[in-house]
Amino acid sequence: MSATPTRLRRSARDRILITPEGIALPVTVAGRGARLGALLLDLTFILVLMIGSTLALAAIAGGVGQVIRDAGMKSAVGRAIQFLLIVWIVIMFLFRNAYFLFFELGPRGATPGKRLAGIRIAARDGGRLTAEMVIARNLLRDIELFLPLVLLASAGADSGAAWLAATAWFLIFMLFPFFNRDALRAGDVIAGSWVLERPRQKLEAALTVTDNREAGGLMRGDEDAPSAPRPAYRFDDVELAVYGEFELQALERVLRENRQQAIETVYRTIAGKIGRNDGWNDERAFLQDYYRQLRARLESGMRMGRRKADKFS
């Protein structure tokens, strides 16, 4: 990962992410406000789910208790209530901990709050977001947010020292993102992750908007434009299924920049991945044909309601 060159920079949050294939992909670090908004949304969703579950279990407890009493087994009421209380504790634990793990381990890498805010988590090394990363960053959230609350609950509201310690602890972790350029939480630093803007509209434009202009030798045509030249290299569905939209964007950038060293590096990576070597000394044409056919495959999948975000999907 490196800073974006000045001529390509749109804001101070733009970065260049180097993927394991050696492809340079522009990304934008999520703003602190967007991250805070996403967290507040998620906490609101969790609170609503907790309240709804509590009310539902309370209604079930009342109904079960009434049924048991009507059956003349009053001694069983206590055991039934204890069982429902255990179920309630488990549900509360899952909402507080498994909520973030479930959504961030999914293919979108984002909770509902993050999706509404247009952000997602990703690995800082450009690789796959692993379960270990997600677990680590979310375990740290307990230390950042909930440990001060536990301290206050155990010390009591009238303990000035506890309030002071909890406030200091809370501020240290809450202000941590303001003291590094990528707005990383302590959990992100330990997990090797960061939070990026999710370029939904930009990606769709890259896949669906067409024109007659040629940029860096990369041709796009609309319905009225002449059809693309017959490809010199054809790729079957298995070869094209290796990559997704993320890699398509990176490949388009490499072709537009037209730097020979980058083209050769990307060619070797893709050719090795799909088991081809027939593009040697004709790397750019090989990559152009692969790009066109991969884009056509992804567009076809999107029209059918299927979307492949990246090679891990």
Backbone torsions as a table, in degrees:
resi	resn	phi	psi	omega
1	MET	NA	140.0	179.5
2	SER	-149.3	168.0	177.8
3	ALA	-70.6	150.2	177.8
4	THR	-72.9	135.3	175.8
5	PRO	-53.9	148.9	-175.0
6	THR	-56.3	-38.3	-176.3
7	ARG	-69.2	-18.6	179.9
8	LEU	-105.5	-5.4	-172.2
9	ARG	-78.1	130.6	175.1
10	ARG	-101.7	-30.4	179.0
11	SER	-153.4	170.8	-179.1
12	ALA	-69.9	-9.3	-179.2
13	ARG	-96.0	1.3	178.9
14	ASP	-76.8	138.3	178.2
15	ARG	-136.6	165.5	171.5
16	ILE	-113.8	120.2	179.7
17	LEU	-98.3	125.8	178.4
18	ILE	-95.0	115.2	-178.5
19	THR	-76.6	165.3	176.8
20	PRO	-58.3	-22.6	177.0
21	GLU	-81.6	-0.2	-179.2
22	GLY	83.9	14.7	-178.7
23	ILE	-91.4	132.4	178.4
24	ALA	-88.6	120.8	-177.4
25	LEU	-122.9	125.8	178.5
26	PRO	-73.5	133.6	176.8
27	VAL	-134.8	164.8	178.7
28	THR	-126.8	124.0	179.1
29	VAL	-69.0	135.4	-179.5
30	ALA	-64.6	141.8	178.1
31	GLY	-71.1	156.2	-179.4
32	ARG	-63.8	-35.9	178.4
33	GLY	-64.4	-42.0	179.1
34	ALA	-64.5	-39.1	179.6
35	ARG	-66.8	-42.6	178.7
36	LEU	-64.0	-43.6	178.3
37	GLY	-60.7	-41.9	179.1
38	ALA	-63.8	-41.5	179.0
39	LEU	-63.3	-44.0	179.4
40	LEU	-63.6	-39.3	177.0
41	LEU	-62.5	-45.6	-179.2
42	ASP	-64.5	-42.0	178.0
43	LEU	-63.5	-35.4	176.4
44	THR	-65.0	-44.8	178.3
45	PHE	-60.5	-43.8	-179.8
46	ILE	-62.3	-43.4	-179.8
47	LEU	-62.2	-42.7	178.8
48	VAL	-62.8	-42.8	178.6
49	LEU	-63.9	-40.7	178.8
50	MET	-63.3	-46.0	-179.8
51	ILE	-63.8	-44.5	179.3
52	GLY	-61.4	-43.5	179.4
53	SER	-65.6	-39.9	179.1
54	THR	-62.6	-45.2	179.1
55	LEU	-64.2	-39.5	180.0
56	ALA	-65.0	-44.7	179.4
57	LEU	-67.3	-35.2	177.3
58	ALA	-63.9	-40.6	177.9
59	ALA	-66.0	-40.3	177.7
60	ILE	-63.4	-42.2	-179.8
61	ALA	-61.3	-42.8	178.4
62	GLY	-62.8	-42.5	179.5
63	GLY	-66.9	-43.7	179.4
64	VAL	-64.0	-44.0	179.4
65	GLY	-59.4	-41.2	180.0
66	GLN	-65.6	-42.1	179.7
67	VAL	-62.5	-43.3	-178.6
68	ILE	-65.9	-41.8	179.0
69	ARG	-65.0	-38.9	178.5
70	ASP	-64.8	-29.1	-179.9
71	ALA	-82.8	-2.3	177.9
72	GLY	79.2	20.7	179.9
73	MET	-114.2	64.6	-176.1
74	LYS	-63.1	-29.6	-179.2
75	SER	-66.5	-21.1	-178.6
76	ALA	-85.2	-11.4	-178.3
77	VAL	-61.7	-44.7	-179.3
78	GLY	-60.5	-42.8	179.7
79	ARG	-65.5	-38.3	178.7
80	ALA	-65.4	-41.6	179.0
81	ILE	-65.7	-39.7	177.9
82	GLN	-62.1	-41.0	178.7
83	PHE	-63.0	-45.1	179.2
84	LEU	-65.6	-32.3	176.7
85	LEU	-66.0	-39.2	176.8
86	ILE	-64.0	-42.2	177.8
87	VAL	-61.2	-40.8	179.6
88	TRP	-62.8	-42.8	-179.9
89	ILE	-62.7	-43.3	179.6
90	VAL	-63.1	-43.6	-179.6
91	ILE	-63.4	-43.2	178.5
92	MET	-61.8	-40.2	178.6
93	PHE	-63.1	-43.7	-178.6
94	LEU	-66.0	-40.8	179.0
95	PHE	-62.9	-39.1	-176.3
96	ARG	-75.8	-31.7	-174.5
97	ASN	-111.5	-46.2	-174.2
98	ALA	-77.4	-19.1	-179.8
99	TYR	-55.6	-53.9	-178.4
100	PHE	-67.0	-41.1	-178.9
101	LEU	-63.3	-43.4	-176.4
102	PHE	-61.4	-49.0	-175.4
103	PHE	-76.3	-38.4	-176.5
104	GLU	-76.5	-20.6	174.1
105	LEU	-83.7	-7.0	178.5
106	GLY	-74.2	174.4	-176.9
107	PRO	-63.7	-23.6	-179.3
108	ARG	-85.4	-17.7	179.9
109	GLY	61.3	33.6	-175.4
110	ALA	-153.2	141.5	171.6
111	THR	-76.6	168.2	176.0
112	PRO	-55.2	-39.1	178.2
113	GLY	-63.3	-42.4	178.5
114	LYS	-66.4	-38.1	179.3
115	ARG	-64.5	-41.1	177.9
116	LEU	-66.0	-32.3	178.9
117	ALA	-83.7	-6.3	178.3
118	GLY	75.1	33.4	-179.9
119	ILE	-132.0	166.2	177.8
120	ARG	-156.5	161.2	177.1
121	ILE	-92.4	153.3	-179.7
122	ALA	-151.8	162.7	176.7
123	ALA	-79.3	135.9	-177.6
124	ARG	-70.9	-18.8	179.6
125	ASP	-88.8	3.7	179.2
126	GLY	82.9	-2.1	179.8
127	GLY	-87.1	-161.2	-178.3
128	ARG	-79.6	142.3	175.1
129	LEU	-75.4	113.2	-173.9
130	THR	-92.5	163.6	177.2
131	ALA	-61.9	-35.4	179.6
132	GLU	-62.8	-39.6	178.6
133	MET	-63.6	-47.6	-177.6
134	VAL	-64.5	-42.7	179.7
135	ILE	-63.5	-43.6	-178.3
136	ALA	-63.0	-46.3	-177.4
137	ARG	-68.0	-27.8	-179.9
138	ASN	-85.5	-29.0	173.1
139	LEU	-65.0	-35.8	178.0
140	LEU	-66.3	-26.2	178.4
141	ARG	-63.2	-34.3	176.1
142	ASP	-61.1	-40.8	179.7
143	ILE	-70.9	-37.4	-176.8
144	GLU	-72.7	-42.6	-171.6
145	LEU	-105.5	-46.7	-167.7
146	PHE	-90.7	-24.6	178.7
147	LEU	-61.0	-43.1	176.3
148	PRO	-60.1	-36.7	178.8
149	LEU	-66.4	-39.8	177.4
150	VAL	-64.7	-39.3	178.5
151	LEU	-61.0	-44.3	-179.8
152	LEU	-67.0	-40.0	-179.0
153	ALA	-64.7	-36.7	-178.4
154	SER	-79.4	-31.2	-177.6
155	ALA	-86.0	-25.7	-178.6
156	GLY	98.3	151.7	-175.7
157	ALA	-69.2	-19.3	-176.8
158	ASP	-93.3	7.5	180.0
159	SER	-91.5	104.9	-179.1
160	GLY	-64.5	-39.4	179.9
161	ALA	-62.7	-39.9	-179.9
162	ALA	-66.0	-41.9	177.7
163	TRP	-62.3	-41.2	-179.6
164	LEU	-65.9	-45.3	-179.9
165	ALA	-64.9	-42.8	-179.1
166	ALA	-65.3	-40.5	179.2
167	THR	-64.4	-43.8	179.3
168	ALA	-62.9	-44.6	179.3
169	TRP	-60.4	-46.7	-179.0
170	PHE	-61.6	-44.3	-177.9
171	LEU	-67.0	-37.1	-179.8
172	ILE	-58.0	-47.8	-176.6
173	PHE	-79.2	-33.8	179.8
174	MET	-70.7	-30.8	-180.0
175	LEU	-88.7	-6.8	-178.2
176	PHE	-54.4	-44.3	-179.6
177	PRO	-62.7	-16.9	-179.8
178	PHE	-83.4	-5.7	-176.4
179	PHE	-113.9	20.2	170.7
180	ASN	-146.0	148.2	-168.9
181	ARG	-69.2	-20.6	-178.8
182	ASP	-99.9	10.8	177.8
183	ALA	55.1	41.2	-177.6
184	LEU	-80.9	136.4	167.3
185	ARG	-74.6	165.2	173.9
186	ALA	-59.5	-37.0	177.8
187	GLY	-63.3	-36.4	177.5
188	ASP	-67.2	-39.4	180.0
189	VAL	-61.7	-44.9	-178.3
190	ILE	-72.0	-39.5	-175.9
191	ALA	-80.9	-17.8	-175.9
192	GLY	77.2	30.4	-179.1
193	SER	-118.1	170.7	170.7
194	TRP	-152.6	171.4	-177.7
195	VAL	-113.0	126.8	-175.5
196	LEU	-119.7	155.0	170.7
197	GLU	-68.3	142.0	-178.4
198	ARG	-97.7	106.7	-172.2
199	PRO	-79.0	68.0	-176.6
200	ARG	-65.4	-53.7	-176.4
201	GLN	-68.1	-38.2	179.5
202	LYS	-64.0	-39.9	-179.2
203	LEU	-66.6	-43.9	178.9
204	GLU	-62.0	-36.7	177.8
205	ALA	-64.4	-39.9	-179.4
206	ALA	-65.1	-26.4	-176.8
207	LEU	-95.1	-27.3	-169.5
208	THR	-119.8	-28.2	-177.9
209	VAL	-78.5	128.1	-176.5
210	THR	-125.4	154.8	175.5
211	ASP	-152.6	-177.4	-175.4
212	ASN	-97.7	2.2	-173.7
213	ARG	-82.6	151.1	176.8
214	GLU	-112.0	124.9	-179.0
215	ALA	-120.7	114.4	177.9
216	GLY	61.9	30.1	179.3
217	GLY	85.4	-1.0	-179.1
218	LEU	-96.5	115.2	-171.7
219	MET	-99.9	136.8	172.3
220	ARG	-124.0	141.5	-180.0
221	GLY	-131.3	142.6	175.0
222	ASP	-96.0	-167.9	-174.8
223	GLU	-65.1	-30.0	-177.7
224	ASP	-89.2	-9.0	-177.1
225	ALA	-83.6	158.4	177.0
226	PRO	-60.6	148.2	180.0
227	SER	-66.3	153.5	-178.7
228	ALA	-65.1	149.8	179.7
229	PRO	-62.0	152.5	179.5
230	ARG	-58.2	126.5	-176.0
231	PRO	-67.1	139.6	176.3
232	ALA	-76.6	-25.2	-178.7
233	TYR	-123.6	129.4	178.3
234	ARG	-112.6	142.4	-177.0
235	PHE	-125.7	135.9	179.5
236	ASP	-83.1	176.6	-173.6
237	ASP	-65.0	-34.7	179.1
238	VAL	-64.8	-41.0	179.5
239	GLU	-68.6	-34.7	-179.5
240	LEU	-79.9	-24.2	-177.4
241	ALA	-72.2	-8.3	-177.8
242	VAL	-65.9	-34.7	-172.9
243	TYR	-119.1	164.7	-179.3
244	GLY	-129.0	-159.6	-175.0
245	GLU	-63.4	-39.1	180.0
246	PHE	-56.6	-49.1	-178.8
247	GLU	-71.5	-30.6	177.5
248	LEU	-62.4	-43.9	177.4
249	GLN	-59.9	-43.9	-178.7
250	ALA	-64.4	-41.4	179.3
251	LEU	-64.8	-40.4	178.1
252	GLU	-61.3	-40.6	179.2
253	ARG	-63.2	-42.4	179.8
254	VAL	-62.1	-42.4	-179.5
255	LEU	-68.1	-36.9	-179.5
256	ARG	-70.4	-39.8	179.8
257	GLU	-71.8	-29.6	171.4
258	ASN	58.5	43.3	174.5
259	ARG	-94.7	122.0	-170.9
260	GLN	-59.2	-41.9	-178.4
261	GLN	-62.8	-42.1	178.8
262	ALA	-66.5	-40.3	179.7
263	ILE	-62.0	-43.8	179.8
264	GLU	-65.0	-40.4	179.7
265	THR	-63.6	-45.8	-179.7
266	VAL	-67.5	-38.2	177.6
267	TYR	-59.5	-47.6	-179.3
268	ARG	-60.9	-38.6	-179.4
269	THR	-66.2	-49.9	-177.8
270	ILE	-68.1	-44.1	-179.3
271	ALA	-61.4	-40.9	177.7
272	GLY	-66.7	-35.1	-178.5
273	LYS	-67.9	-38.7	-176.4
274	ILE	-100.5	0.0	176.2
275	GLY	74.3	39.2	178.8
276	ARG	-120.7	148.5	174.0
277	ASN	-140.6	16.8	-175.9
278	ASP	-83.8	-0.5	178.7
279	GLY	-100.2	13.4	-178.7
280	TRP	-62.1	132.4	-176.5
281	ASN	68.3	7.4	174.7
282	ASP	-139.0	42.6	-169.1
283	GLU	-62.0	-41.8	-175.5
284	ARG	-65.6	-44.1	178.8
285	ALA	-63.2	-39.6	177.9
286	PHE	-59.4	-47.3	-178.0
287	LEU	-69.7	-36.0	177.9
288	GLN	-62.8	-44.3	179.3
289	ASP	-66.6	-38.8	178.7
290	TYR	-65.2	-40.5	179.1
291	TYR	-61.1	-50.0	-176.9
292	ARG	-60.5	-44.4	-176.9
293	GLN	-72.9	-35.6	176.6
294	LEU	-66.4	-42.4	179.4
295	ARG	-63.2	-41.9	179.2
296	ALA	-62.7	-39.6	179.3
297	ARG	-65.5	-43.5	-178.8
298	LEU	-67.9	-40.6	177.7
299	GLU	-62.1	-40.5	178.5
300	SER	-63.1	-41.3	178.0
301	GLY	-64.7	-37.7	179.1
302	MET	-65.9	-38.2	178.3
303	ARG	-65.2	-27.4	178.2
304	MET	-91.0	5.3	178.7
305	GLY	86.1	10.2	178.7
306	ARG	-107.4	136.5	-178.7
307	ARG	-135.8	127.0	178.5
308	LYS	-108.8	104.2	-173.9
309	ALA	-69.2	-39.6	-179.8
310	ASP	-158.8	-174.4	-175.7
311	LYS	-68.5	-17.6	-179.6
312	PHE	-85.8	-14.0	-176.2
313	SER	-71.3	NA	NA
